[in-house]
Amino acid sequence: MPSIKLPDPYLDWARGQGVPIVEDFGIDIRKVPVKHWDRYGMNGAFCHLKGRDDYISIFAFELPPGGKSAPLKHICEEVIYVISGHGSTTVELEDGRKHQFEWGPKSLFSIPLNARHQYFNGSGLEPARFASVNNMVFTMGRFRDENLIFNCPVSFPERVGHANYFAGEGEFISISPGRHQWETNFVPDLSGFELRQWAKRGAGGSNLRFMLTENTIGAHSSEMPVGTYKKGHRHFDGVCVFAVTGKGYSLLWREENEDFTRVDWEHGCVYCPPDSMFHQHFNVADHPSRYLALQIGTVRYPLLKMKREIWDVGVDKDVKQGGAQVEYEDQDPRVHDIWLKEIARNGVDSRMGPFIDESKFKRKA
């Protein structure tokens, strides 16, 4: 019986935009080829990660020196992470109020849903490049109407938040380790933002969740101290991981497969672990390594039943107890051996002694 080719509204739309479509396991946003994108009035490309889901898509945008985007508004949610360059964004609300904020490398922000906005490159010498993490793939698949998405007349004032949220201020919401939140619209520099300790995730690590413009796109940042790495874990697909500071690598593996897949990362790189594939993050730098993870669903608005269930259980629960995390004492011995050799090459000393018996490992450069 011949197979039937089913329509894919998002991919059909993407192929008709006239800009590059890049697909890989991991993508370096700094190196993605871009082309003028008429719809957005700036250079752009689609970045399709192998582990993506049906809810989150990534675009790479570039503003040339002194350039600006087209005036924009859309009913897909979007989180922006700045890779390089400096610029500003103007947001115009339905009541006539305007907000403008300046951004630079490692800024994180979100525009309120369907608010009119425009991007400007503040430099006359260097381009500005940023990643848009959005739910266009879901929105286009749901409505199948580009005009509705980009020209919807409905405003959403409840998404705007306090005026000071556009200035980088916000509100800390204390819940529990791994669930603490910072509510805002704009984080000027994610690399220096104070995170909160999350001991159960491993080796002195820290974390903070960001609630941006009441989105259903969840954002959190985690950091690994020097000479440490996180515990292995797994979750659903569609979690897009951006390196923010430091450098390192992640190992990925299937429960039934002994082979590791390795992804090396530094600022500008993004990858997305496939569905239920175990993965583990390793810092090899002589300073802390931090990353940003974006996905559908937040602690406040899980959106999906599967997201609600995993957060009810807790993402730091041991696999032996029905959770999704591999404790250090249960991890494959090769994991620590590989990492010791990597940090030796970088002149970094291990600080994993309190968590792992390192006497049986021979460190070699």
Disulfide bonds with the S-S distance in Angstrom:
none
